[in-house]
Amino acid sequence: MVKSTRTEYLPIQLRALQIEDFPVVEKWSKDHAFCLANGWETGRNEDELFSWWHNCVHNHSHNFLRLGIEFESRLIGYADLANINSISSEIGIAIGESRAWGHGVGTDALKQLMVYATVKFGTQVFDAETHEANTRSRKMLKKLGFTEISRIGSEEYMGKGTQLIQYRYNKGE
């Protein structure tokens, strides 16, 4: 289990996804809490899941990037940059090991992703969206300096309909 305090450094690393990570992804697909939180269909067919993972690993889009989040030499989640352009991108995260939720792993991974995006793409504005009921995600975004900019749309989260909240972080402000 991941343990963290405010002063403890979490050795989180972002890295390229690998086909060899598939057994870990398959394990996530069997974690009911993870599936509910991330909109994953439960009981996914292994071949369909592998095909999806293969596409994630071999994605060569110029405006989308998915990186693995590694802790103690094991993949524990992934972080995304979407709609990447020279000014802004959308940011997202999924921690596959639900027992690691609430321990600062996501916060550290998003900090690293934001630095990476700034250096590699010149990103200055980051947008994020989460569910009103996802208090951990909302707390993480606020901790990172994101501000709420709108409440548009609704979606299912953890099996219940909930309001979507949009956030923004602008490095220039």
C-alpha positions, 0 to 999 in steps of 0.5 A, spaced: 500 500 500 502 506 498 503 511 504 504 518 504 505 524 508 505 532 506 513 531 507 514 525 504 516 524 497 513 519 493 517 516 487 512 516 482 515 516 475 511 517 468 513 512 462 511 510 456 506 504 456 508 497 454 504 491 451 507 487 457 503 492 462 497 488 459 496 483 465 496 489 470 491 492 466 487 486 466 487 486 473 484 493 473 479 491 469 477 486 474 477 491 480 469 493 481 471 500 484 476 502 479 471 500 473 465 504 476 470 510 478 473 510 471 467 508 466 470 502 464 465 496 463 465 491 468 467 484 465 470 486 459 472 481 454 480 479 454 481 480 447 477 487 446 481 489 452 487 487 449 486 490 443 484 497 446 491 496 450 494 495 444 491 501 441 493 505 447 501 503 447 501 504 439 498 511 439 501 516 435 496 522 435 499 529 435 494 531 440 493 526 445 498 522 449 497 517 455 503 515 459 504 510 465 504 512 472 509 507 475 510 506 483 516 502 486 517 499 479 510 497 477 504 500 473 499 503 478 495 508 473 496 512 467 495 520 465 493 523 459 494 529 455 488 531 450 487 536 445 494 538 446 496 544 442 501 550 443 498 553 449 493 548 452 491 541 453 486 537 457 489 533 463 486 526 466 488 521 470 486 514 472 490 510 478 488 503 477 490 500 484 484 503 488 487 501 494 492 507 492 487 512 492 487 518 497 495 517 498 497 523 494 499 518 488 495 522 483 497 529 485 504 527 484 503 524 477 499 530 475 504 535 477 509 531 473 505 531 467 504 538 467 511 539 468 512 535 462 507 538 458 510 545 459 517 543 457 515 538 451 509 542 448 509 549 451 503 548 455 501 554 459 493 552 460 491 546 463 483 544 463 480 538 467 473 535 468 471 531 474 464 529 477 461 533 483 461 526 487 469 525 486 471 528 492 478 526 491 479 528 484 476 535 486 481 536 492 487 534 488 485 539 482 484 544 488 491 542 491 494 543 484 491 550 483 486 549 478 479 553 479 472 551 477 470 554 471 463 551 469 458 546 471 456 543 464 453 536 463 452 530 467 455 523 467 454 516 471 460 516 476 460 510 481 453 508 479 450 514 480 448 520 475 452 526 478 454 533 475 460 534 471 465 540 473 470 543 469 477 546 472 482 550 469 489 552 471 493 557 467 501 558 469 500 565 467 496 567 472 
